[in-house]
Amino acid sequence: MPVTNVRGFAPTYWGNMMREIDITFYNRQQTALAGVLCLGSPVGTSSPAVLLCQGFSGVKHLVLPEVAAGLAQRGIASLRFDYSGFGESEGQRGWMDPRARVDDALSAFAWLAQHDDVDASRLGVYGHSFGGPVAICLGARERRVRAVVSVSGPGSGTAMLQSMRTSWDWVAFKDRVEAARATAATTGETTEVGINDIIPFSPEFFAAFEQLKADGGTSGLEAGSDANANRFTLASVDAMVDFHPEDAARRLGGRPLLLIHGAEDDTVAIETVEPVFANASGPKRWVIIPDAAHIDLDAGPGLARAITLAADWFSEHARS
């Protein structure tokens, strides 16, 4: 299916039937992870359900609550959660390991699929920003996934990180990562940096982020004194560059894939995502929202439009 540009969208208003339940589940390392199950159907009703995967921020209380509410209005249950080491979940802090996030998502999906109010034959997965490739990789590994949605999700970790830098900055950045690796190997000490050292967000992104601080932040950043209050180990870059959702897209096995991006995405360059779309073999659609930057799909009418598109996709494809 061709790439689609969307114009003239309006915000969606949610109903009030939603029920939310705080839950705890465990990943394969038996680390306790915190989640919220959101149900939009009457008690005892078996409904379709979607696992929601967060972006770089790693926490369930940013952006995803509105996604859950929008899906609940359509009778679709959801589970959102904090990754290991983030939010209310246990685990070592400061690490960004996409493969470990996929493993956490697999455990979350297993918990969701067995719930009494969920129809295990109608399950999907949604990823926002850096959660997009997590969702795609989960879809490639979990046969029960019926449909996948990625909103503002990057492709190759290397392509994303390199696209944000000049050629000389990229060389210097790789040298810093190698030096941190050598320090860790020699002394056992890790090098922590602010998120902007790993992902150099644009000035426009930070201007929009300031406006969203009152709501706690974005899919990429939690509100703090500044962006660099979000600290990560520099060694996380090794895990990020070894992450290839474009390869996972080949293994979706015909599962329907919807990609949603802002045409002016200043964090995830659209060109870096093209291999993901090209490699997906099943039903697929790429919706590009004109004039929207990365953060514009984290709130307001951009997010509302993304939720509507995602709900339509799951309603169409996650059928028994």
VEXDREN-2710 file (C-alpha; in Angstrom, 1 decimal):
% VEXDREN-2710
k/r/px/py/pz
1/MET/0.0/0.0/0.0
2/PRO/1.4/3.5/-0.9
3/VAL/2.7/6.1/1.5
4/THR/-0.2/8.4/2.6
5/ASN/-0.1/12.1/3.5
6/VAL/-2.8/13.2/6.0
7/ARG/-4.3/16.7/6.1
8/GLY/-7.1/18.3/8.0
9/PHE/-7.2/16.2/11.1
10/ALA/-9.0/17.2/14.3
11/PRO/-8.5/16.1/18.0
12/THR/-10.4/13.1/19.2
13/TYR/-12.5/13.2/22.4
14/TRP/-12.5/10.2/24.7
15/GLY/-15.4/8.5/26.4
16/ASN/-15.7/7.8/30.1
17/MET/-16.0/4.0/30.3
18/MET/-12.3/3.5/30.9
19/ARG/-11.1/1.4/33.8
20/GLU/-7.4/1.2/34.8
21/ILE/-5.7/-1.3/37.0
22/ASP/-2.1/-1.1/38.3
23/ILE/-0.3/-4.4/37.8
24/THR/3.1/-6.0/38.4
25/PHE/4.7/-8.6/36.1
26/TYR/8.1/-10.1/35.7
27/ASN/10.6/-10.2/32.9
28/ARG/12.8/-13.3/32.2
29/GLN/15.4/-12.1/34.8
30/GLN/12.5/-12.1/37.3
31/THR/12.8/-8.3/37.6
32/ALA/9.5/-6.8/38.8
33/LEU/8.0/-4.4/36.2
34/ALA/5.2/-1.9/36.8
35/GLY/2.3/-1.6/34.4
36/VAL/-1.2/-0.2/33.9
37/LEU/-4.0/-2.3/32.3
38/CYS/-6.6/-0.2/30.6
39/LEU/-10.0/-1.6/29.8
40/GLY/-12.7/0.1/27.8
41/SER/-15.3/-2.6/27.8
42/PRO/-17.7/-3.9/30.5
43/VAL/-16.4/-6.3/33.2
44/GLY/-16.4/-9.8/31.9
45/THR/-16.2/-8.8/28.3
46/SER/-13.4/-10.3/26.2
47/SER/-11.9/-7.5/24.1
48/PRO/-9.1/-7.0/21.7
49/ALA/-5.9/-5.6/23.3
50/VAL/-2.7/-3.8/22.4
51/LEU/0.6/-3.7/24.2
52/LEU/2.0/-0.1/24.3
53/CYS/5.7/0.4/24.1
54/GLN/7.2/3.7/25.3
55/GLY/10.0/5.7/23.7
56/PHE/13.4/6.7/25.0
57/SER/12.0/8.0/28.3
58/GLY/11.0/4.5/29.2
59/VAL/8.1/5.4/31.4
60/LYS/4.4/4.6/31.1
61/HIS/3.0/7.9/32.3
62/LEU/4.0/10.0/29.4
63/VAL/2.0/10.1/26.1
64/LEU/0.8/6.5/26.5
65/PRO/-2.1/7.3/28.9
66/GLU/-3.8/9.3/26.1
67/VAL/-3.1/6.5/23.6
68/ALA/-4.7/4.0/26.1
69/ALA/-7.7/6.3/26.5
70/GLY/-8.2/6.6/22.7
71/LEU/-8.1/2.8/22.2
72/ALA/-10.4/2.3/25.2
73/GLN/-13.0/4.5/23.5
74/ARG/-12.9/2.0/20.6
75/GLY/-13.3/-1.0/22.9
76/ILE/-9.6/-1.9/22.7
77/ALA/-7.8/-2.8/26.0
78/SER/-4.2/-2.0/26.5
79/LEU/-1.2/-2.5/28.7
80/ARG/1.5/0.2/29.2
81/PHE/4.5/-0.4/31.4
82/ASP/7.9/1.0/32.7
83/TYR/10.9/-0.8/31.2
84/SER/13.4/-2.4/33.5
85/GLY/15.4/0.4/35.2
86/PHE/12.8/3.1/34.5
87/GLY/9.9/4.6/36.4
88/GLU/8.4/2.3/39.0
89/SER/10.0/-0.8/37.7
90/GLU/13.0/-2.5/39.3
91/GLY/16.3/-2.9/37.5
92/GLN/19.6/-1.1/37.0
93/ARG/19.2/2.6/36.1
94/GLY/20.8/4.5/33.3
95/TRP/21.0/1.8/30.6
96/MET/19.4/2.0/27.2
97/ASP/19.4/-1.5/25.7
98/PRO/16.8/-1.9/23.0
99/ARG/17.1/-5.7/23.0
100/ALA/16.4/-5.8/26.7
101/ARG/13.4/-3.6/26.1
102/VAL/12.1/-6.2/23.5
103/ASP/12.5/-8.9/26.2
104/ASP/10.5/-6.8/28.7
105/ALA/7.8/-6.3/26.0
106/LEU/7.6/-10.0/25.4
107/SER/6.9/-10.6/29.1
108/ALA/4.4/-7.8/29.1
109/PHE/2.7/-9.3/26.1
110/ALA/2.6/-12.7/27.8
111/TRP/0.9/-11.2/30.8
112/LEU/-1.6/-9.3/28.7
113/ALA/-2.5/-12.3/26.6
114/GLN/-3.6/-14.4/29.6
115/HIS/-5.9/-11.8/31.2
116/ASP/-9.5/-12.9/31.5
117/ASP/-10.9/-9.7/29.9
118/VAL/-8.6/-10.0/26.8
119/ASP/-9.3/-12.0/23.7
120/ALA/-5.9/-13.7/23.0
121/SER/-6.8/-14.1/19.3
122/ARG/-7.0/-10.3/18.8
123/LEU/-3.8/-8.8/20.0
124/GLY/-1.6/-6.0/18.6
125/VAL/1.4/-4.0/19.6
126/TYR/2.0/-0.2/19.4
127/GLY/5.3/1.6/19.8
128/HIS/5.9/5.3/20.2
129/SER/9.1/7.0/19.1
130/PHE/12.0/4.6/20.2
131/GLY/9.2/2.2/21.2
132/GLY/8.4/1.8/17.5
133/PRO/11.3/-0.6/16.7
134/VAL/10.6/-2.4/20.0
135/ALA/7.1/-3.0/18.7
136/ILE/8.3/-4.2/15.3
137/CYS/10.8/-6.6/16.9
138/LEU/8.2/-7.9/19.2
139/GLY/5.9/-8.5/16.3
140/ALA/8.7/-10.5/14.6
141/ARG/9.1/-12.7/17.6
142/GLU/5.6/-13.2/19.0
143/ARG/3.3/-15.2/16.7
144/ARG/0.1/-14.0/18.4
145/VAL/0.6/-10.4/17.3
146/ARG/-2.0/-9.7/14.7
147/ALA/-1.0/-6.1/13.8
148/VAL/1.8/-3.6/14.5
149/VAL/1.9/0.2/14.7
150/SER/5.0/2.4/15.0
151/VAL/4.6/6.1/15.5
152/SER/7.7/8.3/14.9
153/GLY/9.8/5.1/15.2
154/PRO/13.4/5.0/13.9
155/GLY/15.0/2.4/11.8
156/SER/18.6/1.3/12.3
157/GLY/20.2/2.7/15.5
158/THR/23.3/3.5/13.6
159/ALA/21.4/5.4/10.9
160/MET/19.4/7.4/13.5
161/LEU/22.5/8.4/15.5
162/GLN/24.6/9.2/12.5
163/SER/21.9/11.3/10.8
164/MET/21.9/13.7/13.7
165/ARG/25.6/14.6/13.4
166/THR/28.0/16.0/10.9
167/SER/30.6/13.6/9.6
168/TRP/33.3/14.9/12.0
169/ASP/30.9/14.9/15.0
170/TRP/30.1/11.3/14.2
171/VAL/33.8/10.3/14.2
172/ALA/34.3/12.2/17.5
173/PHE/31.2/10.6/19.0
174/LYS/32.4/7.1/18.1
175/ASP/35.8/7.9/19.7
176/ARG/34.1/8.9/22.9
177/VAL/32.1/5.6/23.0
178/GLU/35.3/3.6/22.4
179/ALA/37.0/5.5/25.2
180/ALA/34.2/4.8/27.6
181/ARG/34.3/1.1/26.6
182/ALA/38.0/1.0/27.4
183/THR/37.5/2.7/30.7
184/ALA/34.8/0.3/31.7
185/ALA/37.0/-2.7/30.7
186/THR/40.0/-1.3/32.6
187/THR/38.3/0.1/35.8
188/GLY/34.8/-1.3/35.8
189/GLU/33.5/2.2/35.9
190/THR/30.7/3.4/33.5
191/THR/30.6/6.8/31.9
192/GLU/27.2/8.6/32.3
193/VAL/26.1/11.4/30.0
194/GLY/23.1/13.5/29.5
195/ILE/20.6/12.3/26.9
196/ASN/21.5/15.2/24.6
197/ASP/25.0/13.7/24.3
198/ILE/23.5/10.6/22.8
199/ILE/20.6/12.1/20.9
200/PRO/21.3/15.8/20.1
201/PHE/17.8/17.1/19.9
202/SER/17.1/20.2/17.7
203/PRO/16.5/23.6/19.3
204/GLU/12.9/23.4/18.0
205/PHE/12.5/20.1/19.9
206/PHE/13.6/21.7/23.1
207/ALA/11.4/24.8/22.6
208/ALA/8.4/22.4/22.2
209/PHE/9.6/20.3/25.2
210/GLU/9.5/23.4/27.4
211/GLN/5.8/23.7/26.6
212/LEU/5.2/20.1/27.5
213/LYS/7.0/20.1/30.8
214/ALA/3.9/20.8/32.8
215/ASP/2.5/17.5/31.5
216/GLY/5.6/15.6/32.6
217/GLY/7.5/15.6/29.3
218/THR/7.5/13.7/26.1
219/SER/8.0/10.1/24.8
220/GLY/11.7/10.9/24.7
221/LEU/12.3/13.0/27.9
222/GLU/10.9/13.3/31.4
223/ALA/10.6/16.8/32.7
224/GLY/13.5/17.7/34.9
225/SER/15.7/20.8/35.5
226/ASP/16.8/20.3/31.9
227/ALA/17.2/17.6/29.3
228/ASN/20.5/16.4/30.8
229/ALA/18.7/15.5/34.0
230/ASN/18.0/12.3/32.0
231/ARG/21.3/10.4/32.4
232/PHE/22.4/7.4/30.5
233/THR/25.5/5.3/30.3
234/LEU/27.5/6.1/27.2
235/ALA/28.0/2.3/26.7
236/SER/24.3/2.2/25.8
237/VAL/25.3/3.4/22.4
238/ASP/26.8/0.0/21.7
239/ALA/23.4/-1.6/22.2
240/MET/21.6/1.1/20.2
241/VAL/23.9/0.8/17.1
242/ASP/23.4/-3.0/17.2
243/PHE/19.6/-2.7/16.9
244/HIS/18.1/-3.3/13.5
245/PRO/14.3/-3.1/13.2
246/GLU/14.7/-3.1/9.4
247/ASP/15.8/-6.7/9.7
248/ALA/13.0/-7.5/12.1
249/ALA/10.5/-6.1/9.5
250/ARG/11.5/-9.0/7.2
251/ARG/10.5/-11.4/9.9
252/LEU/7.0/-10.0/10.5
253/GLY/5.7/-13.0/8.6
254/GLY/2.9/-11.0/6.8
255/ARG/1.7/-9.2/10.0
256/PRO/0.2/-5.9/9.0
257/LEU/2.5/-2.9/9.7
258/LEU/1.4/0.8/10.0
259/LEU/4.1/3.5/10.2
260/ILE/3.1/7.1/11.2
261/HIS/5.6/9.9/10.9
262/GLY/5.7/13.7/10.8
263/ALA/7.0/15.0/7.5
264/GLU/9.3/17.4/9.4
265/ASP/10.6/14.9/11.9
266/ASP/13.7/16.5/13.3
267/THR/14.8/13.5/15.5
268/VAL/14.0/10.5/13.3
269/ALA/14.9/11.4/9.7
270/ILE/12.3/9.8/7.4
271/GLU/15.0/8.6/5.1
272/THR/16.4/6.3/7.8
273/VAL/13.0/4.6/8.2
274/GLU/12.6/3.7/4.5
275/PRO/14.3/0.3/4.8
276/VAL/11.8/-0.7/7.6
277/PHE/8.8/0.0/5.3
278/ALA/10.5/-1.6/2.3
279/ASN/11.4/-4.8/4.1
280/ALA/7.9/-5.5/5.5
281/SER/6.3/-8.2/3.4
282/GLY/2.7/-8.1/4.6
283/PRO/0.0/-5.5/4.4
284/LYS/1.6/-2.1/5.1
285/ARG/0.9/1.6/5.1
286/TRP/3.1/4.6/5.9
287/VAL/1.2/7.8/6.8
288/ILE/3.2/11.0/6.7
289/ILE/1.6/14.0/8.5
290/PRO/2.5/17.2/6.8
291/ASP/4.4/20.0/8.7
292/ALA/4.7/17.8/11.8
293/ALA/8.0/17.5/13.7
294/HIS/8.9/14.6/16.0
295/ILE/7.4/16.1/19.2
296/ASP/4.2/17.2/17.4
297/LEU/3.1/13.6/17.5
298/ASP/3.6/13.4/21.3
299/ALA/0.6/15.7/22.1
300/GLY/-2.3/17.7/20.8
301/PRO/-3.9/17.1/17.4
302/GLY/-0.8/15.2/16.0
303/LEU/-1.1/12.6/18.7
304/ALA/-4.9/12.5/18.4
305/ARG/-4.5/11.8/14.7
306/ALA/-2.0/9.1/15.3
307/ILE/-4.3/7.4/17.9
308/THR/-7.2/7.5/15.4
309/LEU/-5.1/5.9/12.7
310/ALA/-3.7/3.3/15.1
311/ALA/-7.2/2.4/16.4
312/ASP/-8.5/2.0/12.8
313/TRP/-5.5/-0.2/11.9
314/PHE/-6.1/-2.5/14.9
315/SER/-9.8/-2.6/14.4
316/GLU/-9.2/-3.7/10.8
317/HIS/-6.4/-6.2/11.2
318/ALA/-6.6/-7.5/14.8
319/ARG/-9.7/-9.5/14.2
320/SER/-10.4/-13.1/15.2
END
